[in-house]
Amino acid sequence: MYAVEVRDHMMIAHSLPRPVFGPAQGMHGATFVVDAAFFVEALDADGLAVDIGRAATLLKEVLEPLNYGNLDAMEAFSGKITTTEFLARHLFDRLADRIAEGALGEGGQRVRRMRVTLEESHVARAWYEGDL
């Protein structure tokens, strides 16, 4: 399988209001490095898996509504615990929706699998991976 992976970042504020999260129960900020990998079984006639420029633009567009936002105040996250793992799945779903709408052009039709990784520090990251 071939893959193209693009990277961006987002800065958010949130709290994780359960005892298991210790000091992260309170409001705090996080800067996530976000990678999105798009997997295809075959390259197109131009030797591409997906267009890297379109993939980078798509990731930026999906991150934009969250960037510099307080997740606790966003209706989409009401009643949710916005862990790194949860956010990886949320972004995966938004990307999948946009791919289905044609955001990656014809190349998006070949995407069979995707992985979204959020790196929260140089020692910790989480991801969600699944079939499209």
NUGU-353912 format. One record per atom (N, C-alpha, C): residue number from 1; x negated, y, z; residue in one letter; atom name. Coordinates in Angstrom, 3 decimals. Each point is the difference from the previous one (the first is absolute). Layout:
BEGIN
<drense NUM, <X, Y, Z>, 'A', 'CA'> ...
//
This chain:
BEGIN
<drense 1, <-0.844, -1.176, 0.000>, 'M', 'N'> <drense 1, <0.844, 1.176, 0.000>, 'M', 'CA'> <drense 1, <-0.891, 1.241, 0.000>, 'M', 'C'> <drense 2, <0.421, 1.032, -0.716>, 'Y', 'N'> <drense 2, <-0.699, 1.274, -0.055>, 'Y', 'CA'> <drense 2, <0.675, 0.969, 0.963>, 'Y', 'C'> <drense 3, <-0.758, 0.993, 0.425>, 'A', 'N'> <drense 3, <0.586, 1.013, 0.880>, 'A', 'CA'> <drense 3, <-0.639, 1.349, -0.259>, 'A', 'C'> <drense 4, <0.797, 1.022, 0.176>, 'V', 'N'> <drense 4, <-0.471, 1.380, 0.067>, 'V', 'CA'> <drense 4, <0.403, 0.501, 1.379>, 'V', 'C'> <drense 5, <-0.945, 0.630, 0.679>, 'E', 'N'> <drense 5, <0.281, 0.531, 1.334>, 'E', 'CA'> <drense 5, <-0.355, 1.483, 0.020>, 'E', 'C'> <drense 6, <0.908, 0.795, 0.535>, 'V', 'N'> <drense 6, <-0.222, 1.440, 0.126>, 'V', 'CA'> <drense 6, <0.093, 0.387, 1.468>, 'V', 'C'> <drense 7, <-0.589, 1.146, 0.318>, 'R', 'N'> <drense 7, <-0.098, 0.433, 1.400>, 'R', 'CA'> <drense 7, <0.416, 1.453, 0.137>, 'R', 'C'> <drense 8, <0.649, 0.289, 1.121>, 'D', 'N'> <drense 8, <0.336, 1.366, 0.383>, 'D', 'CA'> <drense 8, <0.024, 0.012, 1.522>, 'D', 'C'> <drense 9, <0.549, 1.031, 0.592>, 'H', 'N'> <drense 9, <0.111, 0.040, 1.458>, 'H', 'CA'> <drense 9, <1.230, 0.808, 0.393>, 'H', 'C'> <drense 10, <0.399, -0.169, 1.253>, 'M', 'N'> <drense 10, <1.088, 0.813, 0.547>, 'M', 'CA'> <drense 10, <-0.283, 0.257, 1.472>, 'M', 'C'> <drense 11, <0.474, 1.153, 0.452>, 'M', 'N'> <drense 11, <-0.085, 0.379, 1.412>, 'M', 'CA'> <drense 11, <1.416, 0.056, 0.535>, 'M', 'C'> <drense 12, <0.223, -0.681, 1.102>, 'I', 'N'> <drense 12, <1.345, -0.032, 0.583>, 'I', 'CA'> <drense 12, <-0.093, 0.209, 1.512>, 'I', 'C'> <drense 13, <1.136, 0.304, 0.593>, 'A', 'N'> <drense 13, <0.143, 0.007, 1.457>, 'A', 'CA'> <drense 13, <1.121, -0.971, 0.320>, 'A', 'C'> <drense 14, <-0.125, -0.691, 1.111>, 'H', 'N'> <drense 14, <1.062, -0.905, 0.448>, 'H', 'CA'> <drense 14, <-0.304, -0.465, 1.420>, 'H', 'C'> <drense 15, <0.963, -0.684, 0.564>, 'S', 'N'> <drense 15, <-0.201, -0.649, 1.294>, 'S', 'CA'> <drense 15, <0.452, -1.443, -0.149>, 'S', 'C'> <drense 16, <-0.522, -0.843, 0.875>, 'L', 'N'> <drense 16, <0.365, -1.418, 0.008>, 'L', 'CA'> <drense 16, <0.550, -0.306, 1.397>, 'L', 'C'> <drense 17, <1.276, 0.322, 0.236>, 'P', 'N'> <drense 17, <0.555, 0.048, 1.350>, 'P', 'CA'> <drense 17, <0.351, -1.360, 0.626>, 'P', 'C'> <drense 18, <-1.001, -0.821, 0.149>, 'R', 'N'> <drense 18, <0.164, -1.273, 0.703>, 'R', 'CA'> <drense 18, <-1.252, -0.235, 0.836>, 'R', 'C'> <drense 19, <0.131, -0.604, 1.173>, 'P', 'N'> <drense 19, <-1.152, -0.180, 0.891>, 'P', 'CA'> <drense 19, <-1.190, -0.714, -0.642>, 'P', 'C'> <drense 20, <0.239, -0.916, -0.921>, 'V', 'N'> <drense 20, <-1.089, -0.745, -0.628>, 'V', 'CA'> <drense 20, <-0.995, 0.920, -0.715>, 'V', 'C'> <drense 21, <0.418, 1.220, -0.352>, 'F', 'N'> <drense 21, <-0.863, 0.904, -0.741>, 'F', 'CA'> <drense 21, <-0.848, 0.912, 0.882>, 'F', 'C'> <drense 22, <0.107, -0.153, 1.316>, 'G', 'N'> <drense 22, <-0.856, 0.762, 0.914>, 'G', 'CA'> <drense 22, <0.022, 1.484, -0.294>, 'G', 'C'> <drense 23, <-1.183, 0.623, -0.156>, 'P', 'N'> <drense 23, <-0.045, 1.447, -0.205>, 'P', 'CA'> <drense 23, <0.634, 0.453, -1.321>, 'P', 'C'> <drense 24, <0.185, -0.898, -0.953>, 'A', 'N'> <drense 24, <0.627, 0.365, -1.276>, 'A', 'CA'> <drense 24, <1.515, 0.169, 0.136>, 'A', 'C'> <drense 25, <0.532, -0.215, 1.210>, 'Q', 'N'> <drense 25, <1.430, 0.252, 0.225>, 'Q', 'CA'> <drense 25, <0.339, 1.466, -0.194>, 'Q', 'C'> <drense 26, <-0.933, 0.859, 0.331>, 'G', 'N'> <drense 26, <0.226, 1.433, -0.142>, 'G', 'CA'> <drense 26, <-0.240, 0.455, -1.434>, 'G', 'C'> <drense 27, <0.442, 1.198, -0.297>, 'M', 'N'> <drense 27, <-0.212, 0.587, -1.327>, 'M', 'CA'> <drense 27, <-1.493, 0.093, -0.285>, 'M', 'C'> <drense 28, <-0.395, -0.448, -1.166>, 'H', 'N'> <drense 28, <-1.393, 0.079, -0.419>, 'H', 'CA'> <drense 28, <-0.070, 0.066, -1.521>, 'H', 'C'> <drense 29, <-1.126, 0.405, -0.489>, 'G', 'N'> <drense 29, <-0.208, 0.082, -1.437>, 'G', 'CA'> <drense 29, <-0.811, -1.173, -0.495>, 'G', 'C'> <drense 30, <0.159, -0.280, -1.269>, 'A', 'N'> <drense 30, <-0.788, -1.049, -0.642>, 'A', 'CA'> <drense 30, <-0.277, 0.420, -1.437>, 'A', 'C'> <drense 31, <-1.198, -0.289, -0.429>, 'T', 'N'> <drense 31, <-0.350, 0.176, -1.404>, 'T', 'CA'> <drense 31, <-0.259, -1.390, -0.559>, 'T', 'C'> <drense 32, <0.795, -0.384, -0.973>, 'F', 'N'> <drense 32, <-0.127, -1.318, -0.611>, 'F', 'CA'> <drense 32, <-0.617, 0.123, -1.387>, 'F', 'C'> <drense 33, <-0.983, -0.834, -0.283>, 'V', 'N'> <drense 33, <-0.453, -0.215, -1.361>, 'V', 'CA'> <drense 33, <0.920, -1.080, -0.552>, 'V', 'C'> <drense 34, <0.607, 0.271, -1.140>, 'V', 'N'> <drense 34, <1.011, -0.905, -0.569>, 'V', 'CA'> <drense 34, <-0.483, -0.521, -1.337>, 'V', 'C'> <drense 35, <-0.052, -1.327, -0.119>, 'D', 'N'> <drense 35, <-0.355, -0.663, -1.249>, 'D', 'CA'> <drense 35, <1.219, -0.735, -0.529>, 'D', 'C'> <drense 36, <0.219, 0.089, -1.292>, 'A', 'N'> <drense 36, <1.070, -0.754, -0.659>, 'A', 'CA'> <drense 36, <-0.633, -0.808, -1.121>, 'A', 'C'> <drense 37, <0.161, -1.316, 0.065>, 'A', 'N'> <drense 37, <-0.545, -0.905, -1.015>, 'A', 'CA'> <drense 37, <1.157, -0.581, -0.806>, 'A', 'C'> <drense 38, <-0.146, 0.050, -1.311>, 'F', 'N'> <drense 38, <1.023, -0.479, -0.931>, 'F', 'CA'> <drense 38, <-0.579, -1.190, -0.759>, 'F', 'C'> <drense 39, <0.602, -1.167, 0.150>, 'F', 'N'> <drense 39, <-0.510, -1.243, -0.574>, 'F', 'CA'> <drense 39, <0.798, -0.400, -1.233>, 'F', 'C'> <drense 40, <-0.715, -0.368, -1.068>, 'V', 'N'> <drense 40, <0.624, -0.480, -1.233>, 'V', 'CA'> <drense 40, <-0.697, -1.295, -0.418>, 'V', 'C'> <drense 41, <0.715, -0.818, -0.744>, 'E', 'N'> <drense 41, <-0.572, -1.265, -0.457>, 'E', 'CA'> <drense 41, <-0.849, 0.155, -1.249>, 'E', 'C'> <drense 42, <0.302, 0.991, -0.828>, 'A', 'N'> <drense 42, <-0.730, 0.188, -1.254>, 'A', 'CA'> <drense 42, <-0.162, 1.484, -0.289>, 'A', 'C'> <drense 43, <-1.056, 0.322, -0.704>, 'L', 'N'> <drense 43, <-0.236, 1.369, -0.420>, 'L', 'CA'> <drense 43, <0.823, 0.306, -1.247>, 'L', 'C'> <drense 44, <0.259, 1.284, -0.223>, 'D', 'N'> <drense 44, <0.729, 0.384, -1.211>, 'D', 'CA'> <drense 44, <-0.968, 0.065, -1.186>, 'D', 'C'> <drense 45, <0.500, 0.401, -1.144>, 'A', 'N'> <drense 45, <-0.807, 0.046, -1.222>, 'A', 'CA'> <drense 45, <-1.164, 0.986, 0.117>, 'A', 'C'> <drense 46, <0.085, 0.959, 0.926>, 'D', 'N'> <drense 46, <-1.069, 0.969, 0.223>, 'D', 'CA'> <drense 46, <-0.966, -0.436, 1.095>, 'D', 'C'> <drense 47, <0.191, -1.195, 0.537>, 'G', 'N'> <drense 47, <-0.870, -0.500, 1.056>, 'G', 'CA'> <drense 47, <0.318, 0.542, 1.375>, 'G', 'C'> <drense 48, <1.222, 0.494, 0.192>, 'L', 'N'> <drense 48, <0.405, 0.592, 1.281>, 'L', 'CA'> <drense 48, <0.917, -0.930, 0.795>, 'L', 'C'> <drense 49, <-0.153, 0.042, 1.305>, 'A', 'N'> <drense 49, <0.986, -0.624, 0.897>, 'A', 'CA'> <drense 49, <1.161, 0.978, 0.135>, 'A', 'C'> <drense 50, <-0.276, 1.170, 0.564>, 'V', 'N'> <drense 50, <0.932, 1.137, 0.005>, 'V', 'CA'> <drense 50, <-0.845, 1.248, -0.195>, 'V', 'C'> <drense 51, <0.622, 1.066, -0.415>, 'D', 'N'> <drense 51, <-0.696, 1.261, -0.198>, 'D', 'CA'> <drense 51, <-0.398, 0.568, 1.363>, 'D', 'C'> <drense 52, <-1.290, 0.157, 0.227>, 'I', 'N'> <drense 52, <-0.502, 0.474, 1.298>, 'I', 'CA'> <drense 52, <0.531, 1.392, 0.321>, 'I', 'C'> <drense 53, <0.058, 0.867, -0.986>, 'G', 'N'> <drense 53, <0.510, 1.353, 0.227>, 'G', 'CA'> <drense 53, <1.442, -0.013, 0.463>, 'G', 'C'> <drense 54, <0.831, -0.798, -0.669>, 'R', 'N'> <drense 54, <1.411, -0.097, 0.411>, 'R', 'CA'> <drense 54, <0.115, -0.608, 1.394>, 'R', 'C'> <drense 55, <-0.825, -0.997, 0.287>, 'A', 'N'> <drense 55, <0.051, -0.643, 1.313>, 'A', 'CA'> <drense 55, <-0.387, 0.995, 1.102>, 'A', 'C'> <drense 56, <-1.037, 0.804, -0.250>, 'A', 'N'> <drense 56, <-0.426, 0.994, 0.988>, 'A', 'CA'> <drense 56, <1.072, 1.057, 0.209>, 'A', 'C'> <drense 57, <0.623, 0.448, -1.076>, 'T', 'N'> <drense 57, <1.077, 0.985, 0.102>, 'T', 'CA'> <drense 57, <1.184, -0.570, 0.765>, 'T', 'C'> <drense 58, <0.349, -1.235, -0.298>, 'L', 'N'> <drense 58, <1.117, -0.648, 0.686>, 'L', 'CA'> <drense 58, <-0.256, -0.088, 1.500>, 'L', 'C'> <drense 59, <-1.195, -0.437, 0.391>, 'L', 'N'> <drense 59, <-0.303, -0.102, 1.429>, 'L', 'CA'> <drense 59, <0.108, 1.372, 0.656>, 'L', 'C'> <drense 60, <-0.558, 1.022, -0.612>, 'K', 'N'> <drense 60, <0.069, 1.358, 0.564>, 'K', 'CA'> <drense 60, <1.452, 0.438, 0.185>, 'K', 'C'> <drense 61, <0.851, -0.269, -0.987>, 'E', 'N'> <drense 61, <1.412, 0.385, 0.078>, 'E', 'CA'> <drense 61, <0.740, -0.727, 1.118>, 'E', 'C'> <drense 62, <-0.343, -1.255, 0.219>, 'V', 'N'> <drense 62, <0.670, -0.773, 1.057>, 'V', 'CA'> <drense 62, <-0.452, 0.459, 1.385>, 'V', 'C'> <drense 63, <-1.245, 0.425, 0.119>, 'L', 'N'> <drense 63, <-0.508, 0.467, 1.293>, 'L', 'CA'> <drense 63, <0.478, 1.405, 0.348>, 'L', 'C'> <drense 64, <0.268, 0.810, -1.004>, 'E', 'N'> <drense 64, <0.303, 1.423, 0.198>, 'E', 'CA'> <drense 64, <1.097, 0.269, 1.033>, 'E', 'C'> <drense 65, <1.130, -0.711, -0.004>, 'P', 'N'> <drense 65, <1.039, 0.319, 0.994>, 'P', 'CA'> <drense 65, <-0.419, -0.258, 1.453>, 'P', 'C'> <drense 66, <-1.014, -0.825, 0.196>, 'L', 'N'> <drense 66, <-0.457, -0.319, 1.359>, 'L', 'CA'> <drense 66, <-1.181, 0.860, 0.434>, 'L', 'C'> <drense 67, <-0.780, 0.470, -0.947>, 'N', 'N'> <drense 67, <-1.244, 0.702, 0.304>, 'N', 'CA'> <drense 67, <0.267, 1.263, 0.815>, 'N', 'C'> <drense 68, <-0.713, 0.136, 1.087>, 'Y', 'N'> <drense 68, <0.126, 1.108, 0.956>, 'Y', 'CA'> <drense 68, <1.349, 0.018, 0.704>, 'Y', 'C'> <drense 69, <0.723, -1.109, -0.044>, 'G', 'N'> <drense 69, <1.311, -0.054, 0.623>, 'G', 'CA'> <drense 69, <-0.011, -0.695, 1.349>, 'G', 'C'> <drense 70, <1.026, 0.292, 0.776>, 'N', 'N'> <drense 70, <0.239, -0.675, 1.269>, 'N', 'CA'> <drense 70, <0.989, -1.127, -0.278>, 'N', 'C'> <drense 71, <-0.477, -1.219, -0.017>, 'L', 'N'> <drense 71, <0.861, -1.132, -0.336>, 'L', 'CA'> <drense 71, <1.155, -0.144, 0.986>, 'L', 'C'> <drense 72, <-0.216, 0.384, 1.246>, 'D', 'N'> <drense 72, <1.058, -0.093, 1.011>, 'D', 'CA'> <drense 72, <1.204, 0.870, -0.361>, 'D', 'C'> <drense 73, <-0.217, 1.044, -0.784>, 'A', 'N'> <drense 73, <1.065, 0.936, -0.347>, 'A', 'CA'> <drense 73, <0.645, -0.309, -1.355>, 'A', 'C'> <drense 74, <-0.489, -1.040, -0.673>, 'M', 'N'> <drense 74, <0.532, -0.337, -1.324>, 'M', 'CA'> <drense 74, <1.116, -1.025, 0.103>, 'M', 'C'> <drense 75, <1.118, 0.312, -0.650>, 'E', 'N'> <drense 75, <1.175, -0.869, 0.056>, 'E', 'CA'> <drense 75, <-0.322, -1.429, -0.452>, 'E', 'C'> <drense 76, <-0.851, -0.144, -0.982>, 'A', 'N'> <drense 76, <-0.346, -1.330, -0.521>, 'A', 'CA'> <drense 76, <-0.610, -0.900, 1.065>, 'A', 'C'> <drense 77, <-0.573, 0.588, 1.044>, 'F', 'N'> <drense 77, <-0.678, -0.776, 1.030>, 'F', 'CA'> <drense 77, <0.732, 0.015, 1.336>, 'F', 'C'> <drense 78, <1.210, 0.510, 0.015>, 'S', 'N'> <drense 78, <0.780, 0.052, 1.232>, 'S', 'CA'> <drense 78, <0.177, -1.408, 0.572>, 'S', 'C'> <drense 79, <-0.387, -0.164, 1.257>, 'G', 'N'> <drense 79, <0.138, -1.294, 0.667>, 'G', 'CA'> <drense 79, <-1.047, -1.025, -0.394>, 'G', 'C'> <drense 80, <-0.989, 0.392, -0.791>, 'K', 'N'> <drense 80, <-1.055, -0.920, -0.458>, 'K', 'CA'> <drense 80, <-1.283, 0.249, 0.777>, 'K', 'C'> <drense 81, <-0.776, -1.045, 0.150>, 'I', 'N'> <drense 81, <-1.328, 0.106, 0.592>, 'I', 'CA'> <drense 81, <-0.979, 0.055, -1.173>, 'I', 'C'> <drense 82, <-0.582, 1.153, -0.235>, 'T', 'N'> <drense 82, <-0.776, 0.243, -1.212>, 'T', 'CA'> <drense 82, <-1.468, -0.432, 0.151>, 'T', 'C'> <drense 83, <-0.184, -1.296, 0.260>, 'T', 'N'> <drense 83, <-1.348, -0.554, 0.075>, 'T', 'CA'> <drense 83, <-0.665, 0.061, -1.366>, 'T', 'C'> <drense 84, <-1.278, -0.234, -0.028>, 'T', 'N'> <drense 84, <-0.738, -0.029, -1.260>, 'T', 'CA'> <drense 84, <0.584, -1.066, -0.931>, 'T', 'C'> <drense 85, <0.311, -1.157, 0.564>, 'E', 'N'> <drense 85, <0.571, -1.086, -0.795>, 'E', 'CA'> <drense 85, <1.355, 0.399, -0.595>, 'E', 'C'> <drense 86, <0.830, 0.629, 0.817>, 'F', 'N'> <drense 86, <1.316, 0.460, -0.455>, 'F', 'CA'> <drense 86, <-0.154, 1.005, -1.136>, 'F', 'C'> <drense 87, <-0.935, 0.940, 0.155>, 'L', 'N'> <drense 87, <-0.197, 1.018, -1.030>, 'L', 'CA'> <drense 87, <-0.519, -0.610, -1.296>, 'L', 'C'> <drense 88, <-0.838, -1.030, 0.100>, 'A', 'N'> <drense 88, <-0.482, -0.676, -1.206>, 'A', 'CA'> <drense 88, <1.173, -0.581, -0.785>, 'A', 'C'> <drense 89, <0.947, -0.624, 0.683>, 'R', 'N'> <drense 89, <1.173, -0.557, -0.680>, 'R', 'CA'> <drense 89, <0.890, 1.117, -0.563>, 'R', 'C'> <drense 90, <0.164, 1.064, 0.758>, 'H', 'N'> <drense 90, <0.807, 1.122, -0.480>, 'H', 'CA'> <drense 90, <-0.570, 0.537, -1.318>, 'H', 'C'> <drense 91, <-1.311, 0.212, -0.036>, 'L', 'N'> <drense 91, <-0.625, 0.520, -1.215>, 'L', 'CA'> <drense 91, <0.071, -1.010, -1.142>, 'L', 'C'> <drense 92, <-0.180, -1.277, 0.310>, 'F', 'N'> <drense 92, <0.150, -1.063, -1.001>, 'F', 'CA'> <drense 92, <1.381, 0.096, -0.656>, 'F', 'C'> <drense 93, <1.026, 0.114, 0.821>, 'D', 'N'> <drense 93, <1.376, 0.060, -0.525>, 'D', 'CA'> <drense 93, <0.219, 1.234, -0.867>, 'D', 'C'> <drense 94, <-0.532, 1.156, 0.422>, 'R', 'N'> <drense 94, <0.149, 1.217, -0.808>, 'R', 'CA'> <drense 94, <-0.721, -0.141, -1.340>, 'R', 'C'> <drense 95, <-1.209, -0.561, 0.035>, 'L', 'N'> <drense 95, <-0.740, -0.222, -1.239>, 'L', 'CA'> <drense 95, <0.739, -0.969, -0.917>, 'L', 'C'> <drense 96, <0.514, -1.083, 0.569>, 'A', 'N'> <drense 96, <0.737, -0.989, -0.794>, 'A', 'CA'> <drense 96, <1.228, 0.636, -0.651>, 'A', 'C'> <drense 97, <0.703, 0.840, 0.739>, 'D', 'N'> <drense 97, <1.169, 0.696, -0.564>, 'D', 'CA'> <drense 97, <-0.412, 0.855, -1.188>, 'D', 'C'> <drense 98, <-1.081, 0.751, 0.164>, 'R', 'N'> <drense 98, <-0.453, 0.896, -1.064>, 'R', 'CA'> <drense 98, <-0.514, -0.770, -1.221>, 'R', 'C'> <drense 99, <-0.649, -1.136, 0.233>, 'I', 'N'> <drense 99, <-0.448, -0.838, -1.120>, 'I', 'CA'> <drense 99, <1.210, -0.510, -0.767>, 'I', 'C'> <drense 100, <1.028, -0.441, 0.721>, 'A', 'N'> <drense 100, <1.227, -0.480, -0.648>, 'A', 'CA'> <drense 100, <0.662, 1.108, -0.823>, 'A', 'C'> <drense 101, <-0.172, 1.252, 0.418>, 'E', 'N'> <drense 101, <0.555, 1.151, -0.726>, 'E', 'CA'> <drense 101, <-0.866, 0.401, -1.197>, 'E', 'C'> <drense 102, <-1.175, -0.623, -0.148>, 'G', 'N'> <drense 102, <-0.854, 0.282, -1.146>, 'G', 'CA'> <drense 102, <-1.165, 0.930, 0.249>, 'G', 'C'> <drense 103, <-0.332, 0.269, 1.252>, 'A', 'N'> <drense 103, <-1.048, 0.963, 0.322>, 'A', 'CA'> <drense 103, <-1.389, -0.393, -0.504>, 'A', 'C'> <drense 104, <-0.233, -1.279, -0.250>, 'L', 'N'> <drense 104, <-1.294, -0.421, -0.534>, 'L', 'CA'> <drense 104, <0.070, -0.246, -1.503>, 'L', 'C'> <drense 105, <1.078, 0.414, -0.628>, 'G', 'N'> <drense 105, <0.150, -0.226, -1.432>, 'G', 'CA'> <drense 105, <0.160, -1.481, -0.296>, 'G', 'C'> <drense 106, <-0.319, -0.364, -1.232>, 'E', 'N'> <drense 106, <0.149, -1.402, -0.408>, 'E', 'CA'> <drense 106, <-0.863, -0.937, 0.826>, 'E', 'C'> <drense 107, <-1.151, 0.488, 0.456>, 'G', 'N'> <drense 107, <-0.893, -0.824, 0.814>, 'G', 'CA'> <drense 107, <0.636, -0.467, 1.293>, 'G', 'C'> <drense 108, <0.927, 0.771, 0.509>, 'G', 'N'> <drense 108, <0.671, -0.372, 1.234>, 'G', 'CA'> <drense 108, <0.822, -1.261, -0.125>, 'G', 'C'> <drense 109, <0.435, -0.307, -1.206>, 'Q', 'N'> <drense 109, <0.788, -1.216, -0.221>, 'Q', 'CA'> <drense 109, <-0.832, -1.257, 0.223>, 'Q', 'C'> <drense 110, <-1.322, 0.123, -0.094>, 'R', 'N'> <drense 110, <-0.887, -1.153, 0.175>, 'R', 'CA'> <drense 110, <-0.423, -0.212, 1.450>, 'R', 'C'> <drense 111, <0.257, 0.966, 0.870>, 'V', 'N'> <drense 111, <-0.433, -0.131, 1.399>, 'V', 'CA'> <drense 111, <0.799, -1.125, 0.661>, 'V', 'C'> <drense 112, <-0.712, -1.001, 0.500>, 'R', 'N'> <drense 112, <0.630, -1.160, 0.633>, 'R', 'CA'> <drense 112, <-0.121, 0.008, 1.517>, 'R', 'C'> <drense 113, <-1.004, 0.702, 0.482>, 'R', 'N'> <drense 113, <-0.278, 0.006, 1.434>, 'R', 'CA'> <drense 113, <-0.594, 1.351, 0.339>, 'R', 'C'> <drense 114, <0.169, 0.394, 1.257>, 'M', 'N'> <drense 114, <-0.552, 1.272, 0.442>, 'M', 'CA'> <drense 114, <-0.440, -0.143, 1.454>, 'M', 'C'> <drense 115, <-1.030, 0.750, 0.358>, 'R', 'N'> <drense 115, <-0.452, 0.061, 1.396>, 'R', 'CA'> <drense 115, <-0.203, 1.459, 0.359>, 'R', 'C'> <drense 116, <0.533, 0.401, 1.151>, 'V', 'N'> <drense 116, <-0.191, 1.355, 0.521>, 'V', 'CA'> <drense 116, <-0.732, -0.125, 1.331>, 'V', 'C'> <drense 117, <-1.167, 0.638, 0.065>, 'T', 'N'> <drense 117, <-0.843, -0.060, 1.194>, 'T', 'CA'> <drense 117, <-0.093, 1.390, 0.610>, 'T', 'C'> <drense 118, <0.192, 0.072, 1.317>, 'L', 'N'> <drense 118, <-0.198, 1.238, 0.748>, 'L', 'CA'> <drense 118, <-1.175, -0.209, 0.942>, 'L', 'C'> <drense 119, <-1.023, 0.799, -0.195>, 'E', 'N'> <drense 119, <-1.171, -0.055, 0.867>, 'E', 'CA'> <drense 119, <0.136, 1.134, 1.004>, 'E', 'C'> <drense 120, <0.067, -0.374, 1.285>, 'E', 'N'> <drense 120, <0.178, 1.029, 1.012>, 'E', 'CA'> <drense 120, <-1.312, 0.427, 0.643>, 'E', 'C'> <drense 121, <-1.038, -0.759, -0.214>, 'S', 'N'> <drense 121, <-1.338, 0.380, 0.454>, 'S', 'CA'> <drense 121, <-0.996, -0.892, -0.733>, 'S', 'C'> <drense 122, <-1.269, 0.209, 0.285>, 'H', 'N'> <drense 122, <-1.014, -0.833, -0.640>, 'H', 'CA'> <drense 122, <-0.015, -1.426, 0.550>, 'H', 'C'> <drense 123, <0.770, -0.259, 1.046>, 'V', 'N'> <drense 123, <0.022, -1.347, 0.586>, 'V', 'CA'> <drense 123, <1.375, -0.663, -0.028>, 'V', 'C'> <drense 124, <1.017, 0.663, -0.531>, 'A', 'N'> <drense 124, <1.341, -0.599, 0.037>, 'A', 'CA'> <drense 124, <0.822, 0.394, -1.224>, 'A', 'C'> <drense 125, <0.680, -0.986, -0.566>, 'R', 'N'> <drense 125, <0.906, 0.244, -1.113>, 'R', 'CA'> <drense 125, <1.084, -1.067, 0.000>, 'R', 'C'> <drense 126, <1.083, 0.299, -0.705>, 'A', 'N'> <drense 126, <1.100, -0.954, -0.140>, 'A', 'CA'> <drense 126, <0.528, 0.122, -1.414>, 'A', 'C'> <drense 127, <0.633, -1.064, -0.478>, 'W', 'N'> <drense 127, <0.572, 0.076, -1.342>, 'W', 'CA'> <drense 127, <1.254, -0.831, -0.101>, 'W', 'C'> <drense 128, <0.730, 0.296, -1.068>, 'Y', 'N'> <drense 128, <1.132, -0.824, -0.411>, 'Y', 'CA'> <drense 128, <-0.231, -0.392, -1.445>, 'Y', 'C'> <drense 129, <0.176, -1.266, -0.291>, 'E', 'N'> <drense 129, <-0.194, -0.514, -1.352>, 'E', 'CA'> <drense 129, <1.184, -0.871, -0.368>, 'E', 'C'> <drense 130, <0.458, 0.123, -1.239>, 'G', 'N'> <drense 130, <1.103, -0.826, -0.432>, 'G', 'CA'> <drense 130, <0.180, 0.038, -1.504>, 'G', 'C'> <drense 131, <0.844, -0.909, -0.463>, 'D', 'N'> <drense 131, <0.347, -0.080, -1.411>, 'D', 'CA'> <drense 131, <1.026, 1.068, -0.348>, 'D', 'C'> <drense 132, <-0.030, 0.423, -1.254>, 'L', 'N'> <drense 132, <1.010, 0.920, -0.506>, 'L', 'CA'> <drense 132, <0.991, -0.774, -0.848>, 'L', 'C'> 
//
